[in-house]
Amino acid sequence: MSLEDRAKATVKNIEGNVQEAVGNLTGDPKTQTEGQEKQAEAKVRHTVENIKDEVKKVID
């Protein structure tokens, strides 16, 4: 498990949440979409880290 990678994914998720909220407040669909994309990227990064953890458990 890479704590640094998980932290980066968490930061990306927070950025996405904030960006989506700003898009919602301003009515800007582009900003909303970009925020949602960041959140999806963060979810993928977390999933990759979970897979790495599981593989490490099997190897150990």
C-alpha positions in Angstrom: 0.0 0.0 0.0 1.3 3.4 -0.9 0.1 5.9 1.6 1.3 8.7 -0.6 -0.8 7.4 -3.6 -3.8 7.1 -1.4 -3.3 10.6 -0.1 -3.0 11.9 -3.6 -6.2 10.1 -4.6 -8.0 11.6 -1.5 -6.8 15.1 -2.4 -8.0 14.6 -6.0 -11.4 13.5 -4.7 -11.7 16.6 -2.5 -10.7 18.8 -5.4 -13.4 17.2 -7.5 -16.1 17.6 -4.9 -15.2 21.3 -4.5 -15.1 21.8 -8.2 -18.4 20.1 -8.8 -20.0 22.2 -6.0 -18.7 25.4 -7.5 -20.1 24.3 -10.9 -23.4 23.6 -9.2 -23.4 27.1 -7.6 -22.4 28.9 -10.7 -24.5 26.8 -13.1 -21.4 25.9 -15.1 -21.8 22.4 -16.5 -18.2 22.3 -17.7 -16.9 22.8 -14.1 -19.4 20.3 -12.8 -18.2 17.7 -15.3 -14.5 18.4 -14.6 -15.2 17.9 -10.9 -17.0 14.6 -11.5 -14.1 13.5 -13.7 -11.6 14.2 -10.9 -13.8 12.2 -8.5 -13.9 9.3 -10.9 -10.1 9.4 -11.3 -9.7 9.3 -7.5 -12.0 6.3 -7.3 -9.9 4.5 -9.8 -6.7 5.3 -8.0 -8.2 4.0 -4.7 -9.3 0.8 -6.5 -5.8 0.3 -7.8 -4.3 0.7 -4.4 -6.9 -1.8 -3.0 -5.8 -4.3 -5.7 -2.2 -3.8 -4.8 -3.0 -4.5 -1.2 -4.8 -7.7 -2.1 -2.0 -8.9 -4.3 0.5 -8.2 -1.6 -1.5 -10.2 0.9 -1.6 -13.2 -1.5 2.2 -13.0 -2.1 3.0 -12.7 1.6 
